[in-house]
Amino acid sequence: MIKYLTAALLGAAVLLAGCNTMAGMGKDIKAGGEKLEKAADR
């Protein structure tokens, strides 16, 4: 029982960390796209 609980908690931690990473990556991509748009407008 303890093995299953430990595995579930570790899995949840990995998934939550992955969500934060993906959100940060999305913001970086958006910022890069905005810079490209500004450069194209010149």
N, CA, C and O atoms as a Maestro MAE file, in Angstrom:
{
 s_m_m2io_version
 :::
 2.0.0
}

f_m_ct {
 s_m_title
 :::
 protein
 m_atom[168] {
  # First column is atom index #
  i_m_mmod_type
  r_m_x_coord
  r_m_y_coord
  r_m_z_coord
  i_m_residue_number
  s_m_chain_name
  s_m_pdb_residue_name
  s_m_pdb_atom_name
  i_m_atomic_number
  :::
  1 25 0.821 -1.195 0.000 1 A "MET " " N  " 7
  2 3 0.000 0.000 0.000 1 A "MET " " CA " 6
  3 2 0.870 1.266 0.000 1 A "MET " " C  " 6
  4 15 0.594 2.226 -0.719 1 A "MET " " O  " 8
  5 25 1.905 1.243 0.806 2 A "ILE " " N  " 7
  6 3 2.783 2.414 0.883 2 A "ILE " " CA " 6
  7 2 3.510 2.627 -0.444 2 A "ILE " " C  " 6
  8 15 3.747 3.769 -0.840 2 A "ILE " " O  " 8
  9 25 3.864 1.544 -1.135 3 A "LYS " " N  " 7
  10 3 4.527 1.674 -2.433 3 A "LYS " " CA " 6
  11 2 3.623 2.378 -3.431 3 A "LYS " " C  " 6
  12 15 4.086 3.224 -4.196 3 A "LYS " " O  " 8
  13 25 2.337 2.037 -3.433 4 A "TYR " " N  " 7
  14 3 1.388 2.663 -4.363 4 A "TYR " " CA " 6
  15 2 1.195 4.139 -4.038 4 A "TYR " " C  " 6
  16 15 1.111 4.971 -4.941 4 A "TYR " " O  " 8
  17 25 1.125 4.462 -2.759 5 A "LEU " " N  " 7
  18 3 0.961 5.854 -2.346 5 A "LEU " " CA " 6
  19 2 2.189 6.677 -2.732 5 A "LEU " " C  " 6
  20 15 2.066 7.795 -3.232 5 A "LEU " " O  " 8
  21 25 3.360 6.118 -2.497 6 A "THR " " N  " 7
  22 3 4.596 6.812 -2.862 6 A "THR " " CA " 6
  23 2 4.673 7.030 -4.369 6 A "THR " " C  " 6
  24 15 5.042 8.112 -4.827 6 A "THR " " O  " 8
  25 25 4.327 6.011 -5.130 7 A "ALA " " N  " 7
  26 3 4.358 6.138 -6.590 7 A "ALA " " CA " 6
  27 2 3.362 7.187 -7.067 7 A "ALA " " C  " 6
  28 15 3.665 7.951 -7.983 7 A "ALA " " O  " 8
  29 25 2.183 7.236 -6.463 8 A "ALA " " N  " 7
  30 3 1.173 8.217 -6.847 8 A "ALA " " CA " 6
  31 2 1.640 9.631 -6.527 8 A "ALA " " C  " 6
  32 15 1.442 10.543 -7.331 8 A "ALA " " O  " 8
  33 25 2.253 9.824 -5.372 9 A "LEU " " N  " 7
  34 3 2.739 11.155 -4.996 9 A "LEU " " CA " 6
  35 2 3.882 11.602 -5.903 9 A "LEU " " C  " 6
  36 15 3.939 12.764 -6.305 9 A "LEU " " O  " 8
  37 25 4.779 10.694 -6.223 10 A "LEU " " N  " 7
  38 3 5.869 11.042 -7.136 10 A "LEU " " CA " 6
  39 2 5.336 11.376 -8.524 10 A "LEU " " C  " 6
  40 15 5.808 12.316 -9.164 10 A "LEU " " O  " 8
  41 25 4.359 10.611 -8.986 11 A "GLY " " N  " 7
  42 3 3.755 10.885 -10.287 11 A "GLY " " CA " 6
  43 2 3.078 12.242 -10.325 11 A "GLY " " C  " 6
  44 15 3.198 12.976 -11.306 11 A "GLY " " O  " 8
  45 25 2.366 12.577 -9.255 12 A "ALA " " N  " 7
  46 3 1.690 13.878 -9.183 12 A "ALA " " CA " 6
  47 2 2.714 15.013 -9.184 12 A "ALA " " C  " 6
  48 15 2.502 16.038 -9.833 12 A "ALA " " O  " 8
  49 25 3.815 14.838 -8.465 13 A "ALA " " N  " 7
  50 3 4.847 15.875 -8.415 13 A "ALA " " CA " 6
  51 2 5.457 16.104 -9.797 13 A "ALA " " C  " 6
  52 15 5.702 17.245 -10.191 13 A "ALA " " O  " 8
  53 25 5.699 15.026 -10.526 14 A "VAL " " N  " 7
  54 3 6.274 15.151 -11.868 14 A "VAL " " CA " 6
  55 2 5.300 15.868 -12.803 14 A "VAL " " C  " 6
  56 15 5.702 16.735 -13.578 14 A "VAL " " O  " 8
  57 25 4.031 15.507 -12.727 15 A "LEU " " N  " 7
  58 3 3.041 16.148 -13.597 15 A "LEU " " CA " 6
  59 2 2.895 17.633 -13.292 15 A "LEU " " C  " 6
  60 15 2.805 18.450 -14.209 15 A "LEU " " O  " 8
  61 25 2.872 17.986 -12.015 16 A "LEU " " N  " 7
  62 3 2.735 19.398 -11.655 16 A "LEU " " CA " 6
  63 2 3.962 20.195 -12.078 16 A "LEU " " C  " 6
  64 15 3.830 21.328 -12.541 16 A "LEU " " O  " 8
  65 25 5.128 19.632 -11.930 17 A "ALA " " N  " 7
  66 3 6.351 20.319 -12.362 17 A "ALA " " CA " 6
  67 2 6.342 20.494 -13.877 17 A "ALA " " C  " 6
  68 15 6.789 21.523 -14.385 17 A "ALA " " O  " 8
  69 25 5.842 19.506 -14.594 18 A "GLY " " N  " 7
  70 3 5.765 19.596 -16.053 18 A "GLY " " CA " 6
  71 2 4.824 20.697 -16.503 18 A "GLY " " C  " 6
  72 15 5.092 21.370 -17.499 18 A "GLY " " O  " 8
  73 25 3.730 20.892 -15.789 19 A "CYS " " N  " 7
  74 3 2.783 21.952 -16.143 19 A "CYS " " CA " 6
  75 2 3.436 23.316 -16.001 19 A "CYS " " C  " 6
  76 15 3.258 24.173 -16.867 19 A "CYS " " O  " 8
  77 25 4.183 23.535 -14.936 20 A "ASN " " N  " 7
  78 3 4.871 24.813 -14.754 20 A "ASN " " CA " 6
  79 2 5.886 25.040 -15.859 20 A "ASN " " C  " 6
  80 15 6.023 26.154 -16.363 20 A "ASN " " O  " 8
  81 25 6.579 24.012 -16.229 21 A "THR " " N  " 7
  82 3 7.584 24.130 -17.283 21 A "THR " " CA " 6
  83 2 6.927 24.479 -18.614 21 A "THR " " C  " 6
  84 15 7.426 25.341 -19.338 21 A "THR " " O  " 8
  85 25 5.837 23.837 -18.942 22 A "MET " " N  " 7
  86 3 5.143 24.102 -20.204 22 A "MET " " CA " 6
  87 2 4.572 25.518 -20.220 22 A "MET " " C  " 6
  88 15 4.603 26.185 -21.255 22 A "MET " " O  " 8
  89 25 4.052 25.983 -19.081 23 A "ALA " " N  " 7
  90 3 3.522 27.352 -19.029 23 A "ALA " " CA " 6
  91 2 4.640 28.364 -19.260 23 A "ALA " " C  " 6
  92 15 4.451 29.343 -19.982 23 A "ALA " " O  " 8
  93 25 5.784 28.138 -18.660 24 A "GLY " " N  " 7
  94 3 6.925 29.031 -18.852 24 A "GLY " " CA " 6
  95 2 7.419 29.019 -20.281 24 A "GLY " " C  " 6
  96 15 7.781 30.059 -20.830 24 A "GLY " " O  " 8
  97 25 7.434 27.843 -20.883 25 A "MET " " N  " 7
  98 3 7.876 27.736 -22.270 25 A "MET " " CA " 6
  99 2 6.901 28.472 -23.185 25 A "MET " " C  " 6
  100 15 7.323 29.124 -24.141 25 A "MET " " O  " 8
  101 25 5.611 28.377 -22.904 26 A "GLY " " N  " 7
  102 3 4.615 29.087 -23.701 26 A "GLY " " CA " 6
  103 2 4.800 30.593 -23.640 26 A "GLY " " C  " 6
  104 15 4.664 31.282 -24.650 26 A "GLY " " O  " 8
  105 25 5.106 31.098 -22.465 27 A "LYS " " N  " 7
  106 3 5.341 32.545 -22.310 27 A "LYS " " CA " 6
  107 2 6.580 32.970 -23.087 27 A "LYS " " C  " 6
  108 15 6.588 34.028 -23.717 27 A "LYS " " O  " 8
  109 25 7.632 32.144 -23.043 28 A "ASP " " N  " 7
  110 3 8.858 32.477 -23.781 28 A "ASP " " CA " 6
  111 2 8.603 32.497 -25.278 28 A "ASP " " C  " 6
  112 15 9.090 33.385 -25.978 28 A "ASP " " O  " 8
  113 25 7.851 31.536 -25.772 29 A "ILE " " N  " 7
  114 3 7.544 31.484 -27.207 29 A "ILE " " CA " 6
  115 2 6.703 32.692 -27.617 29 A "ILE " " C  " 6
  116 15 6.912 33.269 -28.684 29 A "ILE " " O  " 8
  117 25 5.758 33.066 -26.767 30 A "LYS " " N  " 7
  118 3 4.915 34.227 -27.059 30 A "LYS " " CA " 6
  119 2 5.758 35.495 -27.132 30 A "LYS " " C  " 6
  120 15 5.580 36.315 -28.032 30 A "LYS " " O  " 8
  121 25 6.684 35.651 -26.174 31 A "ALA " " N  " 7
  122 3 7.548 36.840 -26.163 31 A "ALA " " CA " 6
  123 2 8.423 36.875 -27.413 31 A "ALA " " C  " 6
  124 15 8.631 37.938 -27.998 31 A "ALA " " O  " 8
  125 25 8.933 35.722 -27.820 32 A "GLY " " N  " 7
  126 3 9.741 35.666 -29.039 32 A "GLY " " CA " 6
  127 2 8.934 36.029 -30.268 32 A "GLY " " C  " 6
  128 15 9.436 36.714 -31.159 32 A "GLY " " O  " 8
  129 25 7.688 35.578 -30.329 33 A "GLY " " N  " 7
  130 3 6.817 35.908 -31.455 33 A "GLY " " CA " 6
  131 2 6.520 37.389 -31.524 33 A "GLY " " C  " 6
  132 15 6.476 37.971 -32.607 33 A "GLY " " O  " 8
  133 25 6.316 37.999 -30.369 34 A "GLU " " N  " 7
  134 3 6.045 39.446 -30.337 34 A "GLU " " CA " 6
  135 2 7.257 40.234 -30.828 34 A "GLU " " C  " 6
  136 15 7.106 41.229 -31.537 34 A "GLU " " O  " 8
  137 25 8.456 39.794 -30.454 35 A "LYS " " N  " 7
  138 3 9.667 40.478 -30.931 35 A "LYS " " CA " 6
  139 2 9.811 40.343 -32.437 35 A "LYS " " C  " 6
  140 15 10.231 41.282 -33.112 35 A "LYS " " O  " 8
  141 25 9.461 39.169 -32.965 36 A "LEU " " N  " 7
  142 3 9.529 38.982 -34.422 36 A "LEU " " CA " 6
  143 2 8.525 39.894 -35.138 36 A "LEU " " C  " 6
  144 15 8.825 40.456 -36.191 36 A "LEU " " O  " 8
  145 25 7.338 40.032 -34.556 37 A "GLU " " N  " 7
  146 3 6.336 40.903 -35.173 37 A "GLU " " CA " 6
  147 2 6.817 42.350 -35.190 37 A "GLU " " C  " 6
  148 15 6.653 43.045 -36.194 37 A "GLU " " O  " 8
  149 25 7.407 42.810 -34.090 38 A "LYS " " N  " 7
  150 3 7.913 44.180 -34.028 38 A "LYS " " CA " 6
  151 2 9.024 44.394 -35.039 38 A "LYS " " C  " 6
  152 15 9.102 45.451 -35.666 38 A "LYS " " O  " 8
  153 25 9.886 43.396 -35.203 39 A "ALA " " N  " 7
  154 3 10.985 43.518 -36.172 39 A "ALA " " CA " 6
  155 2 10.424 43.541 -37.587 39 A "ALA " " C  " 6
  156 15 10.960 44.244 -38.443 39 A "ALA " " O  " 8
  157 25 9.368 42.795 -37.853 40 A "ALA " " N  " 7
  158 3 8.788 42.756 -39.199 40 A "ALA " " CA " 6
  159 2 8.069 44.062 -39.528 40 A "ALA " " C  " 6
  160 15 7.973 44.437 -40.697 40 A "ALA " " O  " 8
  161 25 7.562 44.758 -38.508 41 A "ASP " " N  " 7
  162 3 6.841 46.010 -38.744 41 A "ASP " " CA " 6
  163 2 7.775 47.150 -39.121 41 A "ASP " " C  " 6
  164 15 7.326 48.151 -39.679 41 A "ASP " " O  " 8
  165 25 9.036 47.020 -38.833 42 A "ARG " " N  " 7
  166 3 9.984 48.116 -39.121 42 A "ARG " " CA " 6
  167 2 10.233 48.266 -40.576 42 A "ARG " " C  " 6
  168 15 11.001 49.137 -40.985 42 A "ARG " " O  " 8
  :::
 }
 m_bond[167] {
  # First column is bond index #
  i_m_from
  i_m_to
  i_m_order
  :::
  1 1 2 1
  2 2 3 1
  3 3 4 2
  4 3 5 1
  5 5 6 1
  6 6 7 1
  7 7 8 2
  8 7 9 1
  9 9 10 1
  10 10 11 1
  11 11 12 2
  12 11 13 1
  13 13 14 1
  14 14 15 1
  15 15 16 2
  16 15 17 1
  17 17 18 1
  18 18 19 1
  19 19 20 2
  20 19 21 1
  21 21 22 1
  22 22 23 1
  23 23 24 2
  24 23 25 1
  25 25 26 1
  26 26 27 1
  27 27 28 2
  28 27 29 1
  29 29 30 1
  30 30 31 1
  31 31 32 2
  32 31 33 1
  33 33 34 1
  34 34 35 1
  35 35 36 2
  36 35 37 1
  37 37 38 1
  38 38 39 1
  39 39 40 2
  40 39 41 1
  41 41 42 1
  42 42 43 1
  43 43 44 2
  44 43 45 1
  45 45 46 1
  46 46 47 1
  47 47 48 2
  48 47 49 1
  49 49 50 1
  50 50 51 1
  51 51 52 2
  52 51 53 1
  53 53 54 1
  54 54 55 1
  55 55 56 2
  56 55 57 1
  57 57 58 1
  58 58 59 1
  59 59 60 2
  60 59 61 1
  61 61 62 1
  62 62 63 1
  63 63 64 2
  64 63 65 1
  65 65 66 1
  66 66 67 1
  67 67 68 2
  68 67 69 1
  69 69 70 1
  70 70 71 1
  71 71 72 2
  72 71 73 1
  73 73 74 1
  74 74 75 1
  75 75 76 2
  76 75 77 1
  77 77 78 1
  78 78 79 1
  79 79 80 2
  80 79 81 1
  81 81 82 1
  82 82 83 1
  83 83 84 2
  84 83 85 1
  85 85 86 1
  86 86 87 1
  87 87 88 2
  88 87 89 1
  89 89 90 1
  90 90 91 1
  91 91 92 2
  92 91 93 1
  93 93 94 1
  94 94 95 1
  95 95 96 2
  96 95 97 1
  97 97 98 1
  98 98 99 1
  99 99 100 2
  100 99 101 1
  101 101 102 1
  102 102 103 1
  103 103 104 2
  104 103 105 1
  105 105 106 1
  106 106 107 1
  107 107 108 2
  108 107 109 1
  109 109 110 1
  110 110 111 1
  111 111 112 2
  112 111 113 1
  113 113 114 1
  114 114 115 1
  115 115 116 2
  116 115 117 1
  117 117 118 1
  118 118 119 1
  119 119 120 2
  120 119 121 1
  121 121 122 1
  122 122 123 1
  123 123 124 2
  124 123 125 1
  125 125 126 1
  126 126 127 1
  127 127 128 2
  128 127 129 1
  129 129 130 1
  130 130 131 1
  131 131 132 2
  132 131 133 1
  133 133 134 1
  134 134 135 1
  135 135 136 2
  136 135 137 1
  137 137 138 1
  138 138 139 1
  139 139 140 2
  140 139 141 1
  141 141 142 1
  142 142 143 1
  143 143 144 2
  144 143 145 1
  145 145 146 1
  146 146 147 1
  147 147 148 2
  148 147 149 1
  149 149 150 1
  150 150 151 1
  151 151 152 2
  152 151 153 1
  153 153 154 1
  154 154 155 1
  155 155 156 2
  156 155 157 1
  157 157 158 1
  158 158 159 1
  159 159 160 2
  160 159 161 1
  161 161 162 1
  162 162 163 1
  163 163 164 2
  164 163 165 1
  165 165 166 1
  166 166 167 1
  167 167 168 2
  :::
 }
}
